Amino acid sequence: MIKKALSIILSVIMLLLCFGCNTGERVFSKTFFAMDTMMKITLYDVDEVMANQLFSICYDEILREENLFSVNIAASDISRINASKGDNVTLSQETVLIIKKAVSLSKLTDGAFDITVYPVVKLWGFYGNEYSIPESDDIIKALGFTGSKNIEFLGNSVRMPKNSGIDLGAIAKGYLGDRLKSIIKENGVESAVISLGGNITLIGDKPNGEPWSVAIKSPFSQNEFIYEFLISGDLSVVTSGAYERYFEKNGKIYHHIIDPDTGYPAESDLASVTVIGEDGAICDALSTALFVMGKEEALTFLSQREEISYVLVSNGGEITKSENLS
């Protein structure tokens, strides 16, 4: 059932509805813009001094990670790999670890999630918003430089062949949400919401002890929700969909989720995929991978992983969800 929006949208993909919160609670929010994303952190039951200190610490962490992982910052670890032309590139230990995690998730999803699709995505113009439809021969050539096999680890260095590259866009914000969650919890906050575009990270329950109500934005209508559910605890909720970023040419829509096998926007029978779990980086990567897989393959994958909750919305509007979601 599609429900009309009742409150201000906190993110492009979904809304956290804090129904029933006591208006007397001490609540502080701060909005940031980084990683090409509007971000918002809301802290509950804290004093103003603590809130402002945490906002400053969190913003420093956001900028630190952007400076490590961005494909648009020339001095970032990832940009240095992409410009390396086959040379060894010494990286921070943190960057090496997230790349290794991404490679592991690529193997887990049989390549449906692949951070090495960078040269193909670049052809489509999604990095500079200079969209174009590549020639098929150029796509085939670029695909020859993709695949986790092209990443060679040498201690804290990485080497990739010339013309290869990495894009952590489908895992970095999930990882960032996990880092911010740790920072906030370490400072004694027991109730918070971290909104990073299509990624939501929750800490604890609402201040009144009730679970959070999460509403997934309809992929078919900008101002409507398509499904709501209740969850409690330290969880991440990540949604991916073709409607997030796309361009239209000659009456056809080309979205930003590239199928690593074909080099073209994934021809999925899913309109959006929401993944819920404790590890935000995994949720982030899987939301993309499941979209690429399509509904049947995604459900087969999910049937073997009971720790992952999900909501799949088909192109026809049919909703398929894990049994544990209310």
RODOPA-798888 format. One line per field, with one value per residue (C-alpha): x, y, z; residue in one letter. Coordinates in steps of 0.5 Angstrom, whole numbers. Layout:
BEGIN
x <- (X, ...)
y <- (Y, ...)
z <- (Z, ...)
residu <- (A, ...)
END
This chain:
BEGIN
x <- (0, 3, 2, 3, 9, 7, 14, 20, 24, 31, 34, 33, 31, 28, 25, 26, 19, 20, 13, 11, 18, 17, 18, 21, 27, 33, 34, 40, 41, 46, 46, 53, 54, 60, 61, 56, 51, 47, 48, 44, 46, 41, 42, 37, 38, 44, 46, 48, 55, 56, 52, 56, 63, 60, 58, 65, 68, 63, 64, 72, 71, 67, 72, 77, 74, 72, 79, 81, 76, 73, 74, 73, 79, 86, 90, 85, 88, 83, 84, 92, 90, 86, 92, 97, 98, 100, 105, 105, 101, 102, 95, 93, 91, 84, 84, 87, 82, 76, 78, 80, 73, 70, 74, 71, 64, 65, 67, 61, 56, 59, 61, 55, 58, 65, 69, 73, 67, 70, 73, 66, 62, 67, 65, 58, 60, 57, 63, 62, 55, 57, 53, 54, 52, 59, 60, 59, 67, 69, 65, 68, 75, 73, 71, 77, 80, 75, 75, 78, 83, 86, 88, 94, 96, 103, 103, 100, 100, 96, 98, 93, 94, 94, 87, 84, 81, 77, 70, 68, 62, 57, 60, 64, 58, 56, 63, 62, 56, 59, 65, 60, 56, 62, 64, 57, 57, 63, 61, 55, 50, 44, 39, 41, 40, 45, 42, 47, 43, 40, 44, 41, 44, 41, 43, 39, 31, 27, 28, 22, 24, 20, 23, 24, 19, 22, 19, 22, 21, 17, 21, 15, 13, 17, 13, 10, 12, 11, 13, 14, 17, 19, 26, 30, 38, 44, 42, 44, 38, 41, 36, 39, 35, 35, 31, 37, 41, 40, 39, 35, 36, 32, 26, 30, 33, 40, 41, 48, 48, 52, 52, 59, 58, 55, 58, 51, 46, 43, 37, 33, 26, 27, 26, 29, 32, 33, 38, 38, 43, 49, 54, 53, 58, 56, 49, 51, 54, 49, 43, 47, 49, 42, 39, 44, 42, 35, 29, 30, 37, 37, 32, 36, 42, 38, 35, 42, 43, 38, 42, 40, 33, 31, 25, 25, 20, 19, 18, 11, 10, 10, 13, 17, 20, 24, 19, 22, 20, 13)
y <- (0, 7, 12, 20, 23, 26, 29, 32, 27, 26, 23, 21, 14, 13, 17, 16, 17, 18, 18, 18, 22, 26, 33, 35, 30, 34, 33, 36, 35, 37, 37, 36, 36, 31, 25, 29, 27, 31, 28, 29, 27, 27, 26, 24, 25, 29, 36, 42, 42, 34, 35, 40, 36, 30, 34, 37, 30, 27, 32, 31, 24, 25, 29, 24, 19, 23, 25, 17, 14, 20, 19, 26, 28, 28, 26, 21, 14, 12, 17, 15, 8, 10, 15, 10, 7, 0, 2, 0, 5, 6, 7, 8, 1, 3, 4, -3, -6, -3, -6, -13, -13, -10, -16, -21, -18, -19, -26, -27, -24, -28, -21, -17, -12, -10, -4, -5, -3, 5, 5, 3, 8, 13, 12, 13, 20, 19, 22, 29, 29, 29, 23, 20, 13, 10, 6, -2, -3, 2, -2, -8, -5, -2, -9, -12, -8, -10, -15, -16, -21, -14, -12, -14, -13, -12, -10, -3, -2, -4, -5, -5, -5, 1, 3, 0, 3, 3, 6, 5, 9, 3, 1, 8, 11, 4, 4, 11, 10, 4, 9, 15, 10, 7, 15, 17, 10, 11, 18, 15, 17, 11, 14, 17, 17, 18, 19, 19, 20, 13, 10, 10, 8, 7, 7, 4, 5, 12, 16, 13, 6, 4, 2, 6, 6, 6, 8, 6, 12, 9, 9, 11, 17, 23, 24, 17, 12, 4, 0, 2, -3, -3, -4, -4, -4, -2, -3, 0, 1, 2, 3, 2, 4, 6, 12, 15, 18, 17, 21, 20, 20, 19, 17, 11, 12, 10, 9, 9, 2, -2, -9, -11, -17, -13, -6, -3, 0, -7, -9, -11, -13, -10, -2, -2, -6, -5, -9, -8, -11, -10, -8, -2, -3, -10, -7, -2, -7, -12, -7, -6, -13, -15, -10, -13, -20, -19, -22, -29, -29, -24, -29, -35, -31, -28, -35, -38, -31, -31, -25, -21, -17, -14, -11, -12, -8, -10, -6, -8, -5, -12, -12, -18, -18, -22, -25, -22, -15, -12)
z <- (0, -2, 3, 3, 6, 13, 15, 12, 8, 11, 5, -2, -1, 5, 11, 19, 22, 29, 31, 39, 41, 47, 45, 51, 49, 48, 41, 36, 29, 24, 17, 12, 5, 3, -2, -6, -1, 4, 10, 17, 24, 30, 37, 42, 50, 50, 52, 47, 49, 48, 41, 38, 40, 37, 30, 30, 31, 26, 21, 21, 20, 14, 11, 13, 9, 3, 2, 3, -2, -7, -14, -15, -10, -14, -8, -5, -4, -10, -15, -14, -16, -22, -24, -23, -30, -27, -21, -14, -10, -2, 1, 8, 12, 12, 5, 4, 9, 5, -2, 1, 4, -3, -6, -1, -3, -10, -9, -5, -10, -16, -19, -18, -14, -17, -15, -21, -26, -25, -33, -35, -31, -33, -40, -39, -36, -29, -25, -28, -30, -37, -39, -46, -49, -50, -57, -56, -58, -52, -47, -49, -49, -42, -39, -41, -35, -30, -25, -18, -21, -23, -16, -13, -6, -3, 4, 5, -3, -9, -16, -22, -29, -33, -35, -29, -23, -17, -15, -7, -8, -7, 0, 2, 5, 9, 12, 14, 17, 21, 23, 25, 29, 33, 35, 37, 41, 44, 47, 51, 46, 46, 41, 34, 27, 22, 15, 9, 3, 1, 7, 14, 21, 27, 34, 40, 40, 40, 46, 49, 48, 42, 36, 30, 24, 17, 11, 4, -1, -7, -13, -18, -14, -11, -5, -3, 1, -1, 5, 13, 18, 25, 27, 34, 35, 32, 25, 18, 13, 5, -1, -8, -14, -22, -20, -16, -21, -29, -36, -41, -49, -55, -50, -46, -39, -37, -30, -26, -23, -28, -29, -29, -34, -39, -38, -39, -34, -31, -34, -27, -26, -19, -18, -11, -6, 1, 6, 13, 18, 23, 18, 14, 9, 7, 7, 2, -3, -3, -4, -11, -12, -11, -16, -21, -20, -21, -16, -18, -17, -11, -7, -8, -5, 1, 2, 5, 9, 14, 18, 12, 12, 6, 2, -6, -10, -17, -23, -23, -15, -12, -5, -3, 4, 9, 14, 20, 18, 21)
residu <- (M, I, K, K, A, L, S, I, I, L, S, V, I, M, L, L, L, C, F, G, C, N, T, G, E, R, V, F, S, K, T, F, F, A, M, D, T, M, M, K, I, T, L, Y, D, V, D, E, V, M, A, N, Q, L, F, S, I, C, Y, D, E, I, L, R, E, E, N, L, F, S, V, N, I, A, A, S, D, I, S, R, I, N, A, S, K, G, D, N, V, T, L, S, Q, E, T, V, L, I, I, K, K, A, V, S, L, S, K, L, T, D, G, A, F, D, I, T, V, Y, P, V, V, K, L, W, G, F, Y, G, N, E, Y, S, I, P, E, S, D, D, I, I, K, A, L, G, F, T, G, S, K, N, I, E, F, L, G, N, S, V, R, M, P, K, N, S, G, I, D, L, G, A, I, A, K, G, Y, L, G, D, R, L, K, S, I, I, K, E, N, G, V, E, S, A, V, I, S, L, G, G, N, I, T, L, I, G, D, K, P, N, G, E, P, W, S, V, A, I, K, S, P, F, S, Q, N, E, F, I, Y, E, F, L, I, S, G, D, L, S, V, V, T, S, G, A, Y, E, R, Y, F, E, K, N, G, K, I, Y, H, H, I, I, D, P, D, T, G, Y, P, A, E, S, D, L, A, S, V, T, V, I, G, E, D, G, A, I, C, D, A, L, S, T, A, L, F, V, M, G, K, E, E, A, L, T, F, L, S, Q, R, E, E, I, S, Y, V, L, V, S, N, G, G, E, I, T, K, S, E, N, L, S)
END
